[in-house]
Amino acid sequence: MPLHPFLLAAALVIEAVAGYPDPLYARIRHPVVWIGSLIAQLDHALNRPDDGFGRRKAAGVLALLVLLLTVGGVAVAVAWLCRLLPFGWLIEAALASTLLAQRSLHDHVEAVADGFRTGGLAGARDAVSRIVGRNPATLDEPAVARAAVESLAENFSDGVIAPAVWLLVGGLPGLALYKAINTADSMIGHRTPRHEAFGWAAARLDDLVNLPGSRLTALLLVAAAWITGGADAAQAWRSVRQDAHRHRSPNAGWPEAAMAGALDLRLGGPRVYGKTRIEDVWLGAGRTAATPADIARALQLYRRACALLIAGALVLALLG
């Protein structure tokens, strides 16, 4: 199977420099919004409350197949057209960059640190509510800071590294299929009365396709800690080995444990979503009293890890 390291490197650089321009979003929205619209239509059409558990589970499998065939078919056609054009690889890289989230993730997490500076705890709560699902009213300053750092770690895996892995392996179609699966999981892969059966296939497939990305994310964070002042690579690795498997998710614990160890923090733990308290494990052996300065340190570590990812893609391209 041919790899696509040059396409990956170009897409990462384009996204890091340009992100997804706001005027473009205002005009045509975003590819993930289009995917989400299709998922919502399938949910409305196939997820019937009167059906039994098994029937709704089968309907969810059918919905996922329709989603993947549609998104995959469009992506294959677009990639094929790009390769017929002069400099088509650059067009394909620009299109692929829209499904990566290096810059937007950085900006959303940085907004929490900015919220502390400009609006105090209230400003930070408002900013963090845009990137996490937990109830911001229950969060004090350390909890807001931890939530921002946790979101950075987990979304580094889901929004950057895992998409990069599937772009490397499958080009634009591989990346598009990953984003379809990940978006389906975020929309219907919840254990709620409506989606526990219908979203079963999406949730299980999302766990599977995120396995390589979550492990690679942890390794990149450990490597970045070696070259980042004030970060502890040895403790990051120790935290991954001891705590990653303890998370209720098979994937989220890996980047969160690495980030916790690198920054001498404890992440995870109990949190409140709406009015529901979730008793989760702590990851890392450091401080629970995170501060806004820890958000800045986490972002520095994140930037170094992104640079290592781009460098790795360029090395693969040169070797190929």
Secondary structure in CASP SS format (residue, H / E / C, confidence):
PFRMAT SS
TARGET T0000
AUTHOR 0000-0000-0000
METHOD secondary structure of the structure
MODEL  1
M C 1.00
P C 1.00
L C 1.00
H C 1.00
P H 1.00
F H 1.00
L H 1.00
L H 1.00
A H 1.00
A H 1.00
A H 1.00
L H 1.00
V H 1.00
I H 1.00
E H 1.00
A H 1.00
V H 1.00
A H 1.00
G C 1.00
Y C 1.00
P C 1.00
D H 1.00
P H 1.00
L H 1.00
Y H 1.00
A H 1.00
R H 1.00
I H 1.00
R C 1.00
H C 1.00
P H 1.00
V H 1.00
V H 1.00
W H 1.00
I H 1.00
G H 1.00
S H 1.00
L H 1.00
I H 1.00
A H 1.00
Q H 1.00
L H 1.00
D H 1.00
H H 1.00
A H 1.00
L H 1.00
N C 1.00
R C 1.00
P C 1.00
D C 1.00
D C 1.00
G C 1.00
F H 1.00
G H 1.00
R H 1.00
R H 1.00
K H 1.00
A H 1.00
A H 1.00
G H 1.00
V H 1.00
L H 1.00
A H 1.00
L H 1.00
L H 1.00
V H 1.00
L H 1.00
L H 1.00
L H 1.00
T H 1.00
V H 1.00
G H 1.00
G H 1.00
V H 1.00
A H 1.00
V H 1.00
A H 1.00
V H 1.00
A H 1.00
W H 1.00
L H 1.00
C H 1.00
R C 1.00
L C 1.00
L C 1.00
P C 1.00
F C 1.00
G H 1.00
W H 1.00
L H 1.00
I H 1.00
E H 1.00
A H 1.00
A H 1.00
L H 1.00
A H 1.00
S H 1.00
T C 1.00
L C 1.00
L C 1.00
A C 1.00
Q H 1.00
R H 1.00
S H 1.00
L H 1.00
H H 1.00
D H 1.00
H H 1.00
V H 1.00
E H 1.00
A H 1.00
V H 1.00
A H 1.00
D H 1.00
G H 1.00
F H 1.00
R H 1.00
T H 1.00
G H 1.00
G H 1.00
L H 1.00
A H 1.00
G H 1.00
A H 1.00
R H 1.00
D H 1.00
A H 1.00
V H 1.00
S C 1.00
R C 1.00
I C 1.00
V C 1.00
G C 1.00
R C 1.00
N C 1.00
P H 1.00
A H 1.00
T H 1.00
L C 1.00
D C 1.00
E H 1.00
P H 1.00
A H 1.00
V H 1.00
A H 1.00
R H 1.00
A H 1.00
A H 1.00
V H 1.00
E H 1.00
S H 1.00
L H 1.00
A H 1.00
E H 1.00
N H 1.00
F H 1.00
S H 1.00
D H 1.00
G H 1.00
V H 1.00
I H 1.00
A H 1.00
P H 1.00
A H 1.00
V H 1.00
W H 1.00
L H 1.00
L H 1.00
V H 1.00
G H 1.00
G H 1.00
L H 1.00
P H 1.00
G H 1.00
L H 1.00
A H 1.00
L H 1.00
Y H 1.00
K H 1.00
A H 1.00
I H 1.00
N H 1.00
T H 1.00
A H 1.00
D H 1.00
S H 1.00
M H 1.00
I H 1.00
G C 1.00
H C 1.00
R C 1.00
T C 1.00
P C 1.00
R C 1.00
H C 1.00
E C 1.00
A C 1.00
F C 1.00
G C 1.00
W H 1.00
A H 1.00
A H 1.00
A H 1.00
R H 1.00
L H 1.00
D H 1.00
D H 1.00
L H 1.00
V H 1.00
N C 1.00
L H 1.00
P H 1.00
G H 1.00
S H 1.00
R H 1.00
L H 1.00
T H 1.00
A H 1.00
L H 1.00
L H 1.00
L H 1.00
V H 1.00
A H 1.00
A H 1.00
A H 1.00
W H 1.00
I C 1.00
T C 1.00
G C 1.00
G C 1.00
A C 1.00
D C 1.00
A H 1.00
A H 1.00
Q H 1.00
A H 1.00
W H 1.00
R H 1.00
S H 1.00
V H 1.00
R H 1.00
Q H 1.00
D H 1.00
A H 1.00
H H 1.00
R H 1.00
H C 1.00
R C 1.00
S C 1.00
P C 1.00
N C 1.00
A C 1.00
G H 1.00
W H 1.00
P H 1.00
E H 1.00
A H 1.00
A H 1.00
M H 1.00
A H 1.00
G H 1.00
A H 1.00
L H 1.00
D C 1.00
L E 1.00
R C 1.00
L E 1.00
G E 1.00
G C 1.00
P C 1.00
R E 1.00
V E 1.00
Y E 1.00
G C 1.00
K C 1.00
T E 1.00
R E 1.00
I E 1.00
E C 1.00
D C 1.00
V C 1.00
W E 1.00
L E 1.00
G C 1.00
A C 1.00
G C 1.00
R E 1.00
T C 1.00
A C 1.00
A C 1.00
T C 1.00
P H 1.00
A H 1.00
D H 1.00
I H 1.00
A H 1.00
R H 1.00
A H 1.00
L H 1.00
Q H 1.00
L H 1.00
Y H 1.00
R H 1.00
R H 1.00
A H 1.00
C H 1.00
A H 1.00
L H 1.00
L H 1.00
I H 1.00
A H 1.00
G H 1.00
A H 1.00
L H 1.00
V H 1.00
L H 1.00
A H 1.00
L H 1.00
L H 1.00
G C 1.00
END
